[in-house]
């Protein structure tokens, strides 16, 4: 089948945007009625509409009911927060601009512009691609998976650093699992000053938990066969003193 590391894909922007939307627990809404923040109040329809259950005295609800055209404009903001405590925990931000209306007891929001800001910069996501995309199949389980890896398998995380280039580990004081999706695992390397991220791609996409377990096992097997980076060896020796 060829080299096991031929698979290097990462989530497309539309897929990542839908993953952020699916996994986020809170959102902020800015409209003519002001700015309000909601926790555990939104769901997402298959077509990408955001359905908000808001209090009856919400200024946003009043704006939607009283708007002359019936559909006032609004901006929704979602933050993608790393489930494992690390520096700079916000991994991405998602903004949806569009129109909202009252539908079946919900405040329904239809996006007309989608912007995803990642560490590499902001990208405007095509609305049709956003609507057609599905969240990463691991998005809703990611927090549990990463927390378990960080809390119960620290030795495995350290072993995975053998797959990281020594230069990337220079000055490292801590390595933590930052993100996982069907395409790969991302590690956050924290240094005395600053931090950096390293992505370890899977040899094939993992579309379910069972496949993810196998993909991580392959990475660990490859890591066990690799030599321990000298930079990490020096850091450990200094820490032992």
C-alpha positions as CSV (number, residue, x, y, z in Angstrom):
1,X,0.0,0.0,0.0
2,X,3.0,2.3,0.0
3,X,4.4,4.5,2.7
4,X,2.2,4.6,5.8
5,X,2.7,8.4,6.2
6,X,1.4,9.3,2.7
7,X,-1.8,10.6,4.3
8,X,-1.2,14.2,5.3
9,X,-4.7,15.7,4.9
10,X,-6.0,18.2,7.4
11,X,-9.6,19.3,7.9
12,X,-10.9,21.7,5.3
13,X,-12.0,25.1,6.5
14,X,-15.7,24.4,6.0
15,X,-15.4,21.1,8.0
16,X,-13.5,22.8,10.8
17,X,-16.1,25.6,11.0
18,X,-18.9,23.0,11.3
19,X,-16.9,21.2,13.9
20,X,-16.4,24.3,16.0
21,X,-20.1,25.0,15.7
22,X,-21.1,21.5,16.7
23,X,-18.8,21.3,19.7
24,X,-19.1,24.8,21.1
25,X,-21.1,25.1,24.3
26,X,-21.6,28.9,24.3
27,X,-21.9,31.7,21.8
28,X,-22.1,35.5,21.8
29,X,-24.7,37.3,19.6
30,X,-24.4,40.9,18.5
31,X,-27.3,42.6,16.8
32,X,-29.2,45.9,16.9
33,X,-30.7,44.8,20.2
34,X,-27.2,44.7,21.8
35,X,-24.9,41.9,22.6
36,X,-25.9,38.8,24.6
37,X,-24.0,35.6,25.6
38,X,-25.7,32.2,25.8
39,X,-24.5,29.0,27.4
40,X,-26.0,25.7,26.3
41,X,-28.7,27.4,24.3
42,X,-28.0,26.6,20.7
43,X,-28.4,23.6,18.4
44,X,-27.4,23.3,14.8
45,X,-29.6,22.1,11.9
46,X,-28.3,20.0,9.1
47,X,-28.2,23.0,6.8
48,X,-26.0,25.0,9.1
49,X,-28.7,27.1,10.7
50,X,-28.2,27.9,14.3
51,X,-31.2,27.6,16.5
52,X,-31.1,29.6,19.7
53,X,-33.4,29.1,22.7
54,X,-33.5,32.5,24.3
55,X,-35.4,34.0,27.2
56,X,-38.7,35.7,26.5
57,X,-37.2,39.0,27.8
58,X,-34.2,38.8,25.4
59,X,-33.5,42.0,23.5
60,X,-32.5,39.9,20.5
61,X,-35.9,38.2,20.5
62,X,-37.6,41.5,20.7
63,X,-35.5,42.8,17.8
64,X,-36.4,39.7,15.7
65,X,-40.1,40.2,16.4
66,X,-40.2,43.9,15.8
67,X,-37.8,44.3,12.9
68,X,-39.5,46.0,9.9
69,X,-38.4,43.3,7.5
70,X,-38.9,40.6,10.1
71,X,-35.2,39.4,9.8
72,X,-32.7,41.7,11.5
73,X,-29.0,41.1,10.9
74,X,-26.7,39.6,13.6
75,X,-23.3,38.2,14.1
76,X,-22.7,35.0,16.1
77,X,-19.3,34.3,17.6
78,X,-18.1,30.9,18.8
79,X,-14.7,30.0,20.4
80,X,-13.0,26.7,20.0
81,X,-11.4,26.1,23.4
82,X,-8.9,23.3,24.0
83,X,-10.3,20.8,26.5
84,X,-6.9,20.2,28.0
85,X,-5.4,23.1,30.0
86,X,-2.6,24.6,27.9
87,X,-1.4,28.1,27.2
88,X,-3.5,30.1,24.8
89,X,-6.4,27.7,25.0
90,X,-8.5,29.2,22.2
91,X,-7.6,27.2,19.1
92,X,-9.9,29.0,16.7
93,X,-12.8,31.5,16.5
94,X,-15.8,31.3,14.3
95,X,-17.9,34.2,13.2
96,X,-21.3,33.9,11.4
97,X,-22.9,37.0,9.9
98,X,-26.5,36.7,8.6
99,X,-30.2,37.1,9.4
100,X,-32.3,35.8,12.3
101,X,-36.0,35.1,12.6
102,X,-38.4,33.5,15.0
103,X,-39.2,29.9,14.0
104,X,-41.1,27.4,16.1
105,X,-40.1,29.0,19.4
106,X,-36.4,29.3,18.4
107,X,-34.4,32.3,17.2
108,X,-33.2,30.8,13.9
109,X,-30.1,32.3,12.4
110,X,-29.2,31.8,8.7
111,X,-25.5,32.7,7.9
112,X,-24.6,34.6,4.8
113,X,-20.9,35.0,5.7
114,X,-18.6,32.7,7.5
115,X,-15.2,33.6,8.9
116,X,-12.9,31.1,10.6
117,X,-9.8,32.5,12.4
118,X,-7.1,30.0,13.1
119,X,-3.5,30.5,14.3
120,X,-2.4,30.6,10.7
121,X,-4.8,33.5,10.0
122,X,-8.5,34.2,9.1
123,X,-10.2,32.6,6.1
124,X,-13.6,33.3,4.6
125,X,-15.5,30.1,4.2
126,X,-17.8,29.7,1.2
127,X,-21.4,29.6,2.5
128,X,-22.4,26.8,0.2
129,X,-19.4,24.7,1.3
130,X,-20.2,25.5,4.9
131,X,-23.8,24.4,4.4
132,X,-22.8,21.2,2.7
133,X,-20.0,20.2,5.1
134,X,-20.4,17.9,8.1
135,X,-18.6,18.2,11.4
136,X,-15.6,16.0,12.0
137,X,-16.9,12.6,13.2
138,X,-14.7,12.9,16.3
139,X,-15.7,16.5,17.1
140,X,-18.3,15.7,19.9
141,X,-16.0,13.1,21.5
142,X,-12.8,15.1,21.2
143,X,-12.9,16.7,24.7
144,X,-13.3,13.3,26.4
145,X,-10.7,11.7,24.2
146,X,-8.0,14.4,24.8
147,X,-8.7,14.7,28.5
148,X,-8.3,10.9,28.9
149,X,-5.1,11.0,26.9
150,X,-3.7,13.8,29.0
151,X,-4.8,12.6,32.4
152,X,-4.3,8.8,32.1
153,X,-1.6,8.3,29.4
154,X,1.0,11.0,29.9
155,X,3.6,8.4,29.1
156,X,2.1,7.8,25.7
157,X,2.2,11.6,25.0
158,X,5.8,11.7,25.9
159,X,6.5,8.7,23.7
160,X,4.8,10.5,20.8
161,X,7.4,13.3,21.0
162,X,9.9,10.9,19.4
163,X,8.0,11.6,16.2
164,X,8.7,15.3,16.5
165,X,11.7,17.0,15.0
166,X,14.3,17.8,17.7
167,X,14.4,21.4,16.7
168,X,10.7,21.7,17.5
169,X,11.4,20.3,21.0
170,X,14.3,22.7,21.8
171,X,13.6,24.4,25.1
172,X,10.4,22.4,25.7
173,X,9.1,22.3,29.3
174,X,5.8,20.6,28.7
175,X,4.0,18.7,25.9
176,X,0.2,18.3,25.9
177,X,-2.4,16.9,23.5
178,X,-4.0,20.0,21.9
179,X,-6.4,18.6,19.3
180,X,-7.5,15.5,17.5
181,X,-9.6,15.0,14.4
182,X,-10.0,12.1,11.9
183,X,-6.9,13.2,10.1
184,X,-4.4,13.4,12.9
185,X,-3.3,14.4,16.4
186,X,-1.9,17.8,17.3
187,X,0.5,18.4,20.2
188,X,1.1,21.7,22.0
189,X,4.8,22.2,22.8
190,X,5.2,24.7,25.6
191,X,8.6,26.4,26.1
192,X,9.8,28.9,28.7
193,X,8.9,31.6,26.2
194,X,6.1,30.9,23.9
195,X,4.7,27.7,22.5
196,X,4.3,25.8,19.2
197,X,2.1,23.1,17.7
198,X,3.1,20.0,15.9
199,X,0.7,17.8,13.9
200,X,1.1,14.0,13.7
201,X,-0.9,12.8,10.7
202,X,-2.6,9.4,10.8
203,X,-1.8,7.0,8.0
204,X,-5.5,7.0,7.1
205,X,-8.5,8.9,8.3
206,X,-10.4,7.7,11.4
207,X,-14.1,8.0,11.0
208,X,-15.0,6.5,14.4
209,X,-13.6,5.9,17.8
210,X,-12.5,2.4,17.1
211,X,-10.5,3.5,14.1
212,X,-9.0,6.3,16.1
213,X,-7.7,3.8,18.7
214,X,-5.9,1.9,15.9
215,X,-4.5,5.1,14.3
216,X,-3.0,6.2,17.6
217,X,-1.6,2.8,18.3
218,X,0.2,3.0,14.9
219,X,1.7,6.3,15.9
220,X,2.9,4.9,19.2
221,X,4.4,1.9,17.5
222,X,6.3,4.2,15.2
223,X,7.4,6.3,18.1
224,X,8.7,3.3,20.0
225,X,10.9,2.5,17.1
226,X,12.3,6.0,16.9
227,X,15.1,7.4,19.0
228,X,14.4,9.9,21.8
229,X,15.1,13.4,20.6
230,X,18.3,14.8,22.1
231,X,16.5,18.1,22.9
232,X,14.0,16.3,25.0
233,X,16.7,14.2,26.6
234,X,18.5,17.3,27.7
235,X,15.3,18.8,29.1
236,X,14.6,15.7,31.1
237,X,18.1,15.5,32.4
238,X,17.9,19.2,33.5
239,X,14.6,18.6,35.2
240,X,15.9,15.5,37.1
241,X,18.6,17.7,38.7
